[in-house]
Amino acid sequence: MAKILICDDEPGLRSVIKRYAQFDGHEAAEAGNGIEAVEACKKEKFDIIIMDIMMPELDGFAAVKEIRKTSDVPIIMLSARGEEYDKVLGFEYGVDDYVVKPFSSKEIMLRIAAILRRKGAAAPVSGGHEIFTKDGFSADMTAYKMLIDGKQVELAPKLYDLLFFLIRNRNAAIPREKILTDVWGYKNIDDVRTLDTHMKLLRKAMGPYAGLITTLRGHGYRFEG
């Protein structure tokens, strides 16, 4: 069972998602705007947050930015808009997933389940650290760190998951569908753009070592290791 915070200024939508969450055995709390969500996170610990973008008082982006100062809780962003700019901004703030309205409650629950499965499988490795190093690039997959020429670069949680998956499958051609299934927990043709957006952000963060990730047109990606 997970503890879920549902933040949206539409009471009806919050109620529907809450009902489905409770039906799946989860505990659900509600927030009507970004300020309420930030305050709730200060008082309680949640396993996942569903956050709308367009809200009064404090919008979803600002709320996520504030929550990320103290918590790496998984966040699913909701939006009535589907522009790539919104997605990029959300992912840069550390959002784990992005769903465009209108959507089905079943879709939300599948995405929640996928994130919770990944979270449960992310237990730290006992003993020594699992580290990959190539030239001035280093990734500590146990401590969740990436270093570029000795300087640590912070990544959004999902970018760490994507990077470590690529490294563990290095030198192999990985189809987009497999990456979506293994990193996001589901395969949806509509989410290919989400994957490509994450790749752009990851390459940007890797700076001079972005070339370690090769795009295989019409297929997927390969991490050169």
KEGUBA-652605 format. One record per residue: residue number from 1; x, z, y of N, C-alpha, C, CB in turn. Coordinates in Angstrom, 2 decimals. Each point is the difference from the previous one (the first is absolute). Glycine has a CB too. Example, Ala and Ser with C-alpha at 12.3 -4.5 7.8 and 13.67 -1.06 7.14 Angstrom:
KEGUBA-652605
resi|n.xx|n.zz|n.yy|ca.xx|ca.zz|ca.yy|c.xx|c.zz|c.yy|cb.xx|cb.zz|cb.yy
1|13.19|7.80|-5.69|-0.89|0.00|1.19|0.90|0.00|1.20|-1.89|1.25|-1.17 $
2|1.54|-1.97|2.22|0.82|0.06|1.19|-0.77|0.73|1.09|1.18|-2.15|-0.63 $
END
This chain:
KEGUBA-652605
resi|n.xx|n.zz|n.yy|ca.xx|ca.zz|ca.yy|c.xx|c.zz|c.yy|cb.xx|cb.zz|cb.yy
1|0.84|0.00|-1.20|-0.84|0.00|1.20|0.87|0.00|1.25|-1.82|1.22|-1.24 $
2|1.47|-2.03|2.22|0.76|-0.08|1.25|-0.85|0.52|1.16|1.30|-1.97|-0.90 $
3|-0.61|2.40|1.94|-0.67|0.45|1.22|0.14|-1.12|1.02|0.48|2.47|-0.49 $
4|-1.60|-3.05|0.90|-0.01|-1.19|0.84|-0.61|0.32|1.36|-0.17|-1.45|-2.04 $
5|0.82|0.96|3.12|-0.55|0.10|1.34|-0.49|-1.38|0.42|1.56|1.93|0.60 $
6|-2.85|-2.01|-0.23|-0.61|-1.26|0.41|-0.23|0.06|1.50|-1.11|-0.33|-2.27 $
7|1.82|-0.51|3.01|-0.08|0.01|1.46|-0.58|-1.31|0.50|1.96|1.56|0.12 $
8|-3.19|-1.49|0.43|-0.67|-1.18|0.53|-1.09|0.49|0.95|0.48|-1.39|-2.10 $
9|-0.74|0.65|3.17|-1.02|0.46|0.96|-1.41|-0.38|-0.42|1.71|-0.20|1.79 $
10|-1.85|-0.46|-2.94|-1.33|-0.34|-0.52|-0.39|1.00|-1.09|0.37|-2.46|0.52 $
11|-1.31|3.37|-0.22|-0.40|1.03|-0.98|-0.50|-0.61|-1.31|-0.58|1.50|1.90 $
12|-0.15|-2.61|-1.80|-0.54|-0.63|-1.20|1.10|-0.48|-0.93|-1.99|-0.67|1.29 $
13|3.03|0.07|-0.72|1.11|-0.50|-0.81|0.76|1.16|-0.64|0.19|-2.01|1.49 $
14|0.04|3.06|-0.71|0.68|1.19|-0.55|-0.79|0.56|-1.17|0.98|0.52|2.26 $
15|-2.29|-0.47|-2.10|-0.86|0.57|-1.03|0.07|-0.80|-1.29|-1.51|0.88|1.78 $
16|1.51|-2.20|-1.66|0.03|-0.87|-1.19|1.33|0.18|-0.74|-1.53|-1.66|1.14 $
17|2.64|1.61|-0.40|1.31|0.14|-0.64|0.13|1.39|-0.63|1.02|-1.62|1.66 $
18|-1.52|2.64|-0.95|0.07|1.37|-0.52|-0.77|0.12|-1.31|0.23|0.87|2.35 $
19|-1.41|-1.49|-2.39|-0.82|0.07|-1.20|0.70|-0.64|-1.19|-2.05|-0.05|1.43 $
20|2.67|-1.11|-1.22|0.74|-0.67|-1.07|1.21|0.82|-0.42|-0.76|-2.22|0.87 $
21|1.44|2.82|0.10|1.19|0.81|-0.31|-0.39|1.20|-0.85|1.08|-0.73|2.14 $
22|-2.16|1.39|-1.76|-0.45|1.17|-0.76|-0.48|-0.40|-1.38|-0.65|1.12|2.13 $
23|0.05|-2.31|-2.24|-0.45|-0.48|-1.30|1.19|-0.20|-0.94|-1.97|-1.12|1.10 $
24|3.12|0.72|-0.52|1.21|-0.18|-0.79|0.76|1.30|-0.22|0.15|-2.30|0.89 $
25|-0.73|3.41|-0.45|0.60|1.30|-0.25|0.93|0.51|1.07|-0.20|-0.55|-2.33 $
26|0.23|-0.10|3.50|0.89|0.42|1.07|-0.71|0.93|0.98|1.26|-2.15|-0.24 $
27|-0.48|2.87|1.00|-0.53|0.82|1.09|0.19|-0.78|1.29|0.53|2.18|-1.22 $
28|-1.55|-2.23|2.07|0.07|-0.83|1.20|-0.39|0.78|1.24|-0.50|-2.00|-1.39 $
29|1.29|1.83|2.46|-0.31|0.59|1.30|-0.17|-1.15|0.99|1.30|2.15|-0.52 $
30|-1.96|-1.87|1.66|-0.28|-1.05|0.98|0.57|0.33|1.37|-2.07|-0.54|-1.27 $
31|2.38|-0.52|2.02|0.42|0.11|1.39|-0.62|-1.16|0.76|2.19|1.17|-0.61 $
32|-2.72|-0.90|1.81|-0.71|-1.03|0.75|0.87|-0.77|0.98|-1.98|1.39|-0.24 $
33|3.21|-0.94|0.44|0.92|-0.72|0.87|1.43|0.42|-0.30|-1.76|-0.17|1.80 $
34|2.71|-0.47|-1.13|1.40|0.28|-0.28|0.43|1.42|0.28|0.41|-2.33|0.49 $
35|-0.95|2.92|0.58|0.37|1.38|0.33|-0.43|0.95|-1.10|-0.21|-0.54|2.44 $
36|-1.02|0.35|-2.94|-0.48|0.85|-1.09|0.87|-0.16|-1.25|-2.34|-0.17|0.91 $
37|2.80|-1.06|-1.17|0.84|-0.25|-1.17|1.35|0.71|0.14|-1.13|-2.22|-0.34 $
38|1.74|2.13|1.51|1.29|0.65|0.24|-0.14|1.52|-0.16|0.68|-1.86|1.56 $
39|-1.73|2.40|-0.99|-0.23|1.45|-0.09|-0.25|0.43|-1.45|-0.94|-0.01|2.32 $
40|0.20|-0.81|-3.06|-0.28|0.32|-1.40|1.28|0.04|-0.81|-2.26|-1.06|0.21 $
41|3.18|0.11|0.09|1.28|-0.05|-0.73|0.90|1.18|0.33|-0.18|-2.48|-0.03 $
42|-0.02|3.09|1.19|0.78|1.18|0.37|-0.47|1.23|-0.77|0.38|-0.98|2.28 $
43|-1.67|0.96|-2.64|-0.59|1.16|-0.67|0.01|-0.11|-1.53|-1.43|0.30|2.00 $
44|1.35|-1.54|-2.50|-0.09|-0.20|-1.44|0.97|-1.08|-0.46|-2.40|0.71|0.06 $
45|2.69|-0.70|-1.36|0.84|-1.03|-0.59|-0.87|-0.94|-0.81|1.98|1.57|-0.07 $
46|-1.88|-2.87|0.37|-0.80|-1.00|-0.69|0.90|-0.87|-0.89|-1.68|0.00|1.90 $
47|1.07|-0.56|-2.95|0.74|-0.88|-0.90|-0.04|-1.45|0.46|-0.53|1.55|-1.87 $
48|-0.49|-1.87|2.67|-0.13|-1.37|0.52|-0.95|0.02|1.20|0.42|-0.99|-2.30 $
49|-0.18|0.10|3.26|-0.84|-0.09|1.19|-0.53|-1.43|0.13|1.31|1.85|1.15 $
50|-2.60|-1.99|-0.85|-0.60|-1.28|0.32|-0.26|0.01|1.50|-1.07|-0.27|-2.32 $
51|1.72|-0.62|3.07|0.00|0.07|1.46|-0.48|-1.31|0.64|1.88|1.64|-0.14 $
52|-2.94|-1.56|0.94|-0.48|-1.15|0.74|0.90|-0.22|1.23|-2.38|0.41|-0.81 $
53|2.46|-1.64|1.29|0.81|-0.27|1.18|-0.78|0.27|1.28|1.27|-1.71|-1.29 $
54|-2.41|1.05|1.45|-0.75|0.08|1.26|-0.90|1.22|0.02|0.07|-2.49|0.19 $
55|0.39|3.52|0.53|-0.77|1.25|0.11|0.14|0.56|1.41|0.33|0.48|-2.46 $
56|-1.32|0.33|2.90|0.11|0.64|1.32|0.99|1.15|-0.04|-2.36|-0.66|0.51 $
57|2.70|1.16|0.66|0.90|1.15|0.15|1.45|-0.36|-0.32|-1.91|1.50|-0.58 $
58|2.17|-1.86|-0.66|1.35|-0.38|-0.43|-0.13|-1.03|-1.11|0.95|2.28|0.62 $
59|-0.38|-3.46|-0.43|-0.18|-1.05|-1.00|0.85|0.26|-1.24|-0.50|-1.63|1.83 $
60|0.28|0.80|-2.85|0.66|0.22|-1.28|1.51|-0.13|0.05|-2.04|-0.83|-1.05 $
61|2.55|-0.14|1.83|1.44|-0.17|0.11|0.66|1.25|0.57|-0.35|-2.46|0.29 $
62|-0.23|2.97|0.81|0.57|1.18|0.64|-0.08|1.21|-0.92|-0.64|-0.91|2.24 $
63|-0.46|1.02|-2.99|-0.17|1.12|-0.92|1.04|-0.06|-1.12|-2.46|0.07|0.53 $
64|2.67|-1.26|-1.08|0.99|-0.16|-1.07|1.40|0.35|0.51|-1.42|-1.81|-1.07 $
65|1.74|1.35|2.27|1.31|0.29|0.59|0.21|1.51|0.13|-0.09|-2.18|1.25 $
66|-0.96|2.89|-0.86|0.10|1.45|0.15|0.12|0.69|-1.35|-1.33|-0.14|2.11 $
67|0.54|-0.29|-3.08|0.03|0.60|-1.34|1.35|-0.23|-0.66|-2.48|-0.35|-0.22 $
68|3.07|-0.82|0.45|1.28|-0.33|-0.62|1.16|0.87|0.51|-0.84|-2.33|-0.26 $
69|0.63|3.05|1.36|1.05|0.89|0.50|0.26|1.16|-0.96|-0.63|-0.62|2.34 $
70|-0.39|0.98|-3.11|0.12|1.17|-0.88|-0.39|-0.26|-1.45|-0.45|1.37|1.98 $
71|-0.09|-2.57|-2.29|-0.50|-0.23|-1.35|0.22|-1.45|-0.44|-1.71|1.80|0.36 $
72|2.01|-1.99|-1.65|0.11|-1.35|-0.57|-1.18|-0.29|-0.92|2.50|0.13|0.16 $
73|-3.63|0.55|0.09|-1.20|-0.20|-0.81|-0.38|-1.48|-0.02|-0.80|2.34|0.56 $
74|0.42|-2.91|-1.70|-0.43|-1.40|-0.05|-1.21|-0.25|0.89|0.88|-0.16|-2.34 $
75|-0.87|-0.96|3.06|-1.09|-0.32|0.93|-0.49|-1.42|-0.25|0.96|1.59|1.72 $
76|-2.28|-1.74|-1.83|-0.64|-1.32|-0.08|-0.67|-0.24|1.36|-0.39|0.17|-2.55 $
77|0.76|-1.27|3.20|-0.56|-0.32|1.31|-1.20|-0.92|-0.15|2.27|0.27|1.04 $
78|-3.35|0.03|-0.28|-1.19|-0.82|0.01|-0.10|-0.71|1.34|-1.17|1.56|-1.61 $
79|0.73|-2.82|1.60|-0.14|-0.72|1.26|-1.03|-1.11|-0.12|2.37|0.53|0.55 $
80|-3.08|-0.76|0.56|-0.94|-1.12|0.05|0.74|-1.27|0.35|-1.87|1.54|0.66 $
81|3.15|-1.42|-0.32|0.82|-1.15|0.35|1.03|-0.24|-1.09|-0.34|0.45|2.47 $
82|0.70|-1.73|-2.63|0.95|-0.33|-1.05|1.26|-0.65|0.50|-1.90|-0.23|-1.49 $
83|2.18|0.35|2.81|1.18|-0.63|0.56|1.27|0.57|-0.62|-1.24|-0.39|2.13 $
84|2.24|-0.49|-2.32|1.26|0.44|-0.59|0.68|1.04|0.88|0.25|-2.23|-1.09 $
85|-0.43|2.13|2.42|0.63|0.97|0.90|-0.45|1.42|-0.33|0.12|-1.75|1.80 $
86|-1.42|1.92|-2.05|-0.52|1.33|-0.34|0.64|0.51|-1.28|-2.17|-0.55|1.13 $
87|2.31|-0.33|-2.11|0.58|0.42|-1.27|1.46|0.39|0.17|-1.58|-1.51|-1.21 $
88|2.33|0.68|1.94|1.42|0.30|0.22|0.16|1.33|0.70|0.51|-2.44|0.11 $
89|-1.32|2.67|0.94|0.09|1.26|0.74|-0.32|1.18|-0.90|-0.62|-1.20|2.10 $
90|-0.43|1.05|-2.91|-0.36|1.08|-0.92|1.10|0.29|-1.00|-2.38|-0.65|0.27 $
91|2.95|-0.38|-0.84|1.07|0.19|-0.99|1.25|0.60|0.65|-0.90|-1.93|-1.32 $
92|1.18|1.55|2.57|1.15|0.58|0.68|-0.19|1.49|0.26|0.45|-2.22|1.07 $
93|-1.69|2.64|-0.91|-0.31|1.42|0.17|-0.01|0.76|-1.32|-1.33|-0.60|2.01 $
94|1.43|-0.13|-3.13|0.06|0.66|-1.29|-1.28|0.00|-0.79|1.70|1.38|0.99 $
95|-2.62|-2.31|-0.66|-1.24|-0.13|-0.76|0.32|-0.59|-1.38|-1.35|-0.30|2.14 $
96|0.68|0.77|-3.18|0.26|-0.46|-1.36|-0.83|-1.21|-0.40|0.58|2.32|-0.56 $
97|-1.77|-2.44|1.12|-0.88|-1.09|-0.37|-0.90|-0.32|1.19|0.06|0.66|-2.45 $
98|-0.70|-1.82|2.43|-0.78|-0.49|1.13|-1.22|-0.72|-0.54|2.06|-0.21|1.46 $
99|-3.25|0.63|-1.05|-1.24|-0.62|-0.48|-0.83|-0.46|1.19|0.02|1.46|-2.06 $
100|-0.44|-2.73|2.03|-0.78|-0.57|1.09|-1.48|0.14|-0.28|1.85|-1.62|0.49 $
101|-2.60|2.09|0.50|-1.46|0.11|-0.12|-0.62|-1.39|0.13|0.04|2.35|0.96 $
102|-1.16|-2.63|-1.65|-0.69|0.90|-0.93|0.69|0.02|-1.36|-2.15|-0.43|1.20 $
103|2.01|1.54|-1.89|0.61|0.13|-1.33|-0.97|0.76|-0.89|2.36|-0.04|0.97 $
104|-2.11|-0.02|-2.26|-0.85|0.74|-0.92|0.60|1.37|-0.27|-0.79|-2.15|-1.06 $
105|-0.05|3.12|0.81|0.49|1.35|-0.32|0.81|-0.02|-1.29|-1.98|1.00|1.15 $
106|1.64|-1.91|-2.07|0.74|-0.12|-1.24|1.45|-0.42|0.29|-2.12|-0.59|-1.24 $
107|2.29|-0.32|2.22|1.35|-0.44|0.35|0.82|1.16|0.54|-0.88|-2.30|0.49 $
108|0.27|3.10|0.38|0.70|1.16|0.56|0.44|0.95|-1.11|-1.33|-0.20|2.12 $
109|0.44|0.46|-3.07|0.33|0.94|-1.07|1.11|-0.56|-0.91|-2.36|0.87|0.08 $
110|2.37|-2.18|-0.29|1.07|-0.60|-0.79|1.35|0.15|0.71|-1.65|-1.65|-0.98 $
111|1.65|1.48|2.28|1.24|0.14|0.77|0.45|1.46|0.04|-0.65|-1.98|1.39 $
112|-0.30|2.90|-1.29|0.34|1.42|-0.06|0.62|0.34|-1.35|-1.88|0.54|1.60 $
113|1.26|-1.02|-2.67|0.51|0.26|-1.35|1.40|-0.56|-0.18|-2.34|-0.03|-0.87 $
114|2.59|-1.17|1.42|1.31|-0.62|-0.14|1.07|0.82|0.71|-1.09|-2.25|-0.15 $
115|0.78|2.73|1.36|0.96|0.81|0.76|0.26|1.33|-0.70|-0.78|-1.07|2.12 $
116|-0.25|1.68|-2.65|0.18|1.28|-0.69|0.81|-0.17|-1.28|-2.17|0.79|0.95 $
117|2.00|-1.93|-1.64|0.81|-0.26|-1.20|1.47|-0.13|0.37|-1.94|-1.16|-1.08 $
118|2.20|0.43|2.15|1.39|-0.17|0.45|0.60|1.34|0.43|-0.53|-2.35|0.72 $
119|-0.27|3.13|-0.03|0.48|1.30|0.47|0.34|0.90|-1.16|-1.38|-0.24|2.06 $
120|0.55|0.17|-3.11|0.25|0.83|-1.17|1.20|-0.45|-0.79|-2.39|0.46|-0.10 $
121|2.72|-1.75|0.19|1.13|-0.54|-0.75|1.31|0.11|0.76|-1.57|-1.55|-1.11 $
122|1.51|2.08|2.34|1.19|0.04|0.85|0.74|1.31|-0.08|-1.12|-1.57|1.50 $
123|1.06|2.23|-2.65|0.71|1.27|-0.15|1.50|-0.23|0.09|-1.86|0.90|-1.44 $
124|2.57|0.01|2.11|1.44|-0.20|0.17|0.75|0.03|-1.33|-0.18|1.04|2.25 $
125|1.26|-1.80|-2.32|0.82|-0.04|-1.20|0.85|1.27|-0.07|0.05|-2.53|0.05 $
126|-0.03|3.17|-1.20|0.79|1.21|-0.13|1.47|-0.37|-0.17|-1.95|1.22|-1.03 $
127|2.83|-0.30|1.41|1.43|-0.27|-0.15|0.52|-0.79|1.17|-0.24|0.06|-2.46 $
128|1.13|-1.04|2.19|0.64|-0.78|1.05|-0.95|-0.95|0.69|2.09|0.19|-1.25 $
129|-1.68|-0.66|2.43|-0.80|-0.93|0.77|0.13|-1.42|-0.52|0.26|1.47|1.99 $
130|-1.34|-2.22|-1.89|-0.01|-1.42|-0.36|0.33|-0.78|1.26|-1.73|0.34|-1.88 $
131|2.92|-0.89|1.97|0.47|-0.64|1.23|0.46|-1.43|-0.27|0.69|2.24|0.89 $
132|-1.09|-3.14|-0.01|0.47|-1.39|-0.04|0.84|-0.26|1.24|-2.04|-0.75|-1.34 $
133|3.21|0.16|1.17|0.89|-0.30|1.12|0.55|-1.42|-0.13|0.61|2.44|0.20 $
134|-0.61|-3.16|0.90|0.60|-1.33|0.05|0.57|-0.21|1.40|-1.63|-0.92|-1.76 $
135|2.94|0.81|1.83|0.68|-0.13|1.29|-0.39|1.20|0.89|0.02|-2.56|-0.19 $
136|-0.57|2.30|1.37|-0.37|1.10|0.90|-1.44|0.45|-0.14|1.68|-0.84|1.55 $
137|-2.36|0.34|-2.59|-1.40|0.37|-0.22|-0.09|1.02|-1.13|-0.78|-2.26|0.80 $
138|0.00|3.32|-0.59|-0.17|1.02|-1.03|-1.44|0.51|-0.01|2.41|0.67|0.24 $
139|-2.97|-0.49|-1.44|-1.35|0.53|-0.16|0.03|1.13|-1.01|-1.03|-2.24|0.56 $
140|0.65|3.44|-0.12|-0.09|1.16|-0.88|-1.45|0.12|-0.43|1.96|1.20|1.14 $
141|-2.25|-1.60|-2.37|-1.39|-0.06|-0.47|-0.54|1.34|-0.45|0.44|-2.31|-0.69 $
142|0.44|3.30|0.63|-0.46|1.36|-0.32|-0.34|0.76|1.27|1.42|0.00|-2.07 $
143|-0.59|-0.18|3.09|-0.20|0.72|1.26|-0.84|-0.79|1.00|2.18|1.12|-0.38 $
144|-2.58|-2.36|0.00|-0.75|-0.87|0.90|0.76|-0.20|1.32|-2.17|0.79|-1.04 $
145|3.35|-1.40|0.93|0.82|-0.29|1.17|0.56|-1.41|-0.09|0.58|2.43|0.21 $
146|-0.47|-3.07|0.94|0.67|-1.29|0.09|1.04|0.09|1.10|-2.06|-1.24|-0.83 $
147|3.28|0.82|0.52|1.08|0.04|0.98|0.56|-1.39|0.24|0.55|2.34|-0.72 $
148|-0.36|-2.66|1.99|0.59|-1.27|0.41|1.32|0.30|0.69|-2.28|-1.11|0.26 $
149|3.38|0.71|-0.89|1.33|0.27|0.53|0.19|1.48|0.34|0.07|-2.33|0.89 $
150|-0.55|3.18|-1.79|0.17|1.43|0.13|-1.03|0.71|0.86|2.35|-0.43|-0.31 $
151|-3.25|-0.33|0.96|-1.02|0.60|0.85|-1.36|-0.05|-0.69|1.29|-0.67|2.06 $
152|-1.96|1.83|-2.13|-1.30|0.05|-0.66|-1.07|-0.69|0.83|0.67|2.13|-1.12 $
153|-1.48|-2.95|0.46|-1.11|-0.70|0.63|-1.30|0.49|-0.63|1.45|-2.04|0.49 $
154|-2.36|2.54|0.33|-1.27|0.52|-0.51|-0.96|-1.15|-0.29|0.33|2.13|1.29 $
155|-1.02|-2.05|-2.42|-0.99|-0.99|-0.38|-1.36|0.65|-0.17|1.77|-1.37|-1.11 $
156|-2.83|0.57|1.24|-1.34|0.47|-0.34|-0.05|0.20|-1.51|-1.04|-1.22|1.99 $
157|0.21|2.15|-2.47|-0.06|0.30|-1.44|-0.15|-1.23|-0.90|-0.99|2.17|0.63 $
158|0.13|-3.09|-0.24|-0.24|-1.17|-0.84|1.23|-0.91|-0.05|-2.43|0.13|0.56 $
159|3.20|-0.17|0.53|1.21|-0.82|0.01|1.05|0.56|-0.95|-0.48|-0.66|2.37 $
160|0.55|1.99|-2.48|0.90|0.60|-0.99|-0.41|-0.42|-1.41|0.41|1.98|1.53 $
161|-1.72|-1.90|-1.81|-0.49|-0.38|-1.33|0.34|-1.45|-0.32|-1.87|1.66|0.23 $
162|1.68|-2.53|0.75|0.27|-1.42|-0.18|1.49|-0.24|-0.22|-2.00|-0.57|1.43 $
163|2.84|1.18|-0.60|1.44|-0.17|-0.11|0.51|0.47|-1.36|0.20|0.29|2.47 $
164|-0.63|0.88|-2.90|0.50|0.56|-1.26|-0.47|-0.82|-1.19|0.02|2.28|1.03 $
165|-1.24|-2.82|-0.94|-0.50|-0.86|-1.08|0.87|-1.25|-0.11|-2.36|0.86|0.36 $
166|2.68|-1.46|0.78|0.84|-1.21|0.00|1.38|0.31|-0.57|-1.26|-0.88|1.98 $
167|1.82|2.01|-1.57|1.34|0.35|-0.47|0.01|0.22|-1.51|0.51|1.04|2.23 $
168|-1.51|-0.35|-2.73|-0.06|0.29|-1.44|-0.23|-1.27|-0.82|-0.87|2.28|0.52 $
169|0.39|-3.34|0.14|-0.20|-1.28|-0.69|0.92|-1.08|0.57|-2.40|0.63|-0.44 $
170|3.54|-0.20|0.94|0.91|-0.92|0.69|0.49|-1.12|-0.92|0.71|1.88|1.47 $
171|-0.41|-3.00|-0.83|0.50|-1.21|-0.65|-1.06|-0.69|-0.87|2.26|1.02|0.02 $
172|-3.49|-0.57|0.10|-1.09|-0.64|-0.74|-1.01|-0.59|0.99|0.31|1.61|-1.95 $
173|-0.88|-2.74|1.59|-1.05|-0.61|0.82|-1.30|0.77|-0.25|1.13|-2.30|-0.07 $
174|-1.68|2.89|1.13|-1.19|0.83|-0.14|-1.19|-0.67|0.69|1.43|2.09|-0.09 $
175|-2.48|-2.46|-0.66|-1.17|-0.62|0.61|-0.70|0.94|0.97|-0.28|-1.39|-2.06 $
176|-0.33|0.84|3.08|-0.74|0.81|0.97|-1.06|0.86|-0.70|0.39|-1.75|1.76 $
177|-1.06|1.17|-2.74|-1.08|0.72|-0.69|0.53|1.25|-0.70|-1.21|-2.18|-0.32 $
178|2.40|2.08|-0.25|0.58|1.16|-0.69|0.37|1.09|1.01|0.87|-1.50|-1.83 $
179|-0.34|1.09|2.98|0.36|0.99|1.02|-1.25|0.73|0.48|1.97|-1.41|0.71 $
180|-3.03|0.66|-0.45|-1.25|0.63|0.44|-0.53|0.97|-1.05|-0.53|-2.04|1.35 $
181|0.59|1.64|-2.61|-0.52|0.85|-1.08|0.83|1.27|-0.16|-0.86|-2.04|-1.15 $
182|2.20|1.88|1.18|0.87|1.14|-0.29|0.25|0.91|1.20|1.07|-1.40|-1.72 $
183|-1.05|0.83|2.92|0.27|0.80|1.20|-1.28|0.50|0.66|2.10|-1.30|0.34 $
184|-3.09|0.42|-0.25|-1.27|0.40|0.62|-1.01|0.54|-1.02|0.40|-1.74|1.76 $
185|-0.20|1.39|-3.02|-0.89|0.51|-1.03|-1.18|-0.88|-0.31|0.68|2.21|0.69 $
186|-0.77|-3.38|-0.06|-1.09|-0.92|-0.27|0.46|-1.40|0.39|-1.75|1.80|0.39 $
187|1.03|-2.80|-0.86|0.33|-1.39|0.32|-1.21|-0.65|0.63|1.67|-0.14|-1.90 $
188|-1.50|-0.32|3.14|-1.08|-0.66|0.73|0.62|-1.13|0.81|-1.41|2.14|0.11 $
189|0.94|-3.34|-0.30|0.60|-1.14|0.68|-0.04|0.17|1.51|-0.68|-1.45|-1.90 $
190|-0.33|2.18|2.41|-0.12|0.22|1.44|1.11|0.90|0.53|-2.46|-0.30|-0.20 $
191|3.16|1.03|-0.67|1.03|0.93|0.43|1.40|-0.60|-0.02|-1.43|1.83|-0.84 $
192|1.55|-3.11|0.53|1.31|-0.65|0.00|0.61|0.06|1.40|-0.71|-1.53|-1.88 $
193|-0.12|1.37|2.92|0.51|0.06|1.37|0.51|1.40|0.32|-1.59|-1.81|0.68 $
194|0.94|2.83|-1.25|0.47|1.36|0.20|1.40|0.17|-0.57|-2.36|0.84|-0.07 $
195|2.58|-1.39|-1.12|1.32|0.05|-0.62|1.03|-0.72|0.87|-1.07|0.11|-2.27 $
196|0.74|-1.31|2.73|0.94|-0.76|0.81|0.32|0.71|1.30|-0.88|-2.09|-1.01 $
197|-0.11|2.77|1.60|0.23|0.77|1.22|0.96|1.15|-0.26|-2.28|-0.62|0.82 $
198|2.10|1.29|-1.96|0.91|1.09|-0.36|1.43|-0.52|-0.20|-1.92|1.22|-1.08 $
199|2.04|-2.40|0.49|1.32|-0.58|-0.21|0.68|-0.26|1.34|-0.78|-1.03|-2.15 $
200|0.04|0.52|3.13|0.56|-0.25|1.33|0.50|1.31|0.61|-1.54|-1.96|0.31 $
201|0.75|3.02|-0.42|0.39|1.29|0.56|1.22|0.57|-0.72|-2.38|0.42|0.64 $
202|2.43|-0.58|-1.97|1.12|0.52|-0.77|1.28|-0.75|0.37|-1.56|0.63|-1.87 $
203|1.48|-1.94|1.97|1.18|-0.78|0.37|0.48|0.37|1.39|-0.80|-1.88|-1.46 $
204|-0.13|2.10|2.37|0.37|0.40|1.36|0.75|1.32|-0.03|-1.99|-1.21|0.93 $
205|1.52|2.16|-1.74|0.64|1.31|-0.09|1.37|-0.09|-0.66|-2.25|1.05|-0.13 $
206|2.44|-2.01|-0.77|1.27|-0.16|-0.71|1.08|-0.68|0.86|-1.30|-0.12|-2.12 $
207|0.89|-0.42|3.26|0.96|-0.57|0.94|0.89|-1.06|-0.62|-0.04|2.14|1.20 $
208|1.36|-1.94|-1.13|0.95|-1.02|-0.49|-0.06|-0.22|-1.51|1.46|0.60|1.89 $
209|-2.18|0.27|-2.61|-0.08|-0.12|-1.46|-1.36|-0.53|-0.45|1.63|1.88|-0.20 $
210|-2.40|-2.43|1.15|-1.31|-0.56|-0.33|0.12|-1.12|-1.02|-0.81|0.59|2.28 $
211|1.98|-1.26|-2.31|0.21|-1.10|-0.93|0.05|0.43|-1.46|1.22|-1.13|1.80 $
212|-1.20|2.45|-2.05|-0.05|0.46|-1.39|-1.34|-0.34|-0.65|1.58|1.86|0.59 $
213|-2.60|-2.09|0.26|-1.32|-0.38|-0.50|-0.17|-1.51|0.19|-0.97|2.31|0.54 $
214|0.77|-3.00|-1.63|-0.17|-1.45|0.03|-1.46|-0.35|-0.25|2.37|-0.34|-0.79 $
215|-2.92|-0.54|1.62|-1.36|-0.48|-0.20|0.02|-1.19|-0.95|-0.68|0.80|2.29 $
216|-0.13|-0.75|-3.32|-0.12|-1.09|-0.97|-1.32|-0.70|0.27|1.39|1.23|-1.76 $
217|-1.34|-2.33|2.48|-1.22|-0.69|0.45|-0.93|-0.31|-1.16|1.28|-0.97|1.89 $
218|-2.53|1.32|-1.68|-1.00|-0.26|-1.01|0.03|0.96|-1.18|0.12|-2.33|0.68 $
219|0.77|3.32|-0.62|0.11|0.93|-1.14|0.00|1.46|0.46|1.27|-1.76|-1.26 $
220|-0.22|2.15|1.96|0.08|1.40|0.39|1.33|0.32|0.67|-1.52|0.57|-1.88 $
221|2.19|0.46|1.38|1.24|0.45|0.63|1.04|0.40|-1.06|-1.32|0.77|2.02 $
222|2.58|-0.72|-1.57|1.08|0.49|-0.85|0.95|0.84|0.84|-0.20|-2.02|-1.53 $
223|0.57|3.19|1.01|0.99|0.85|0.68|1.37|-0.28|-0.63|-1.74|1.80|0.52 $
224|2.66|-2.22|0.31|1.32|-0.37|-0.48|0.87|1.24|-0.15|-0.20|-2.26|1.11 $
225|0.57|2.60|-2.35|0.78|1.21|-0.20|1.17|-0.18|-0.90|-2.02|1.23|0.37 $
END
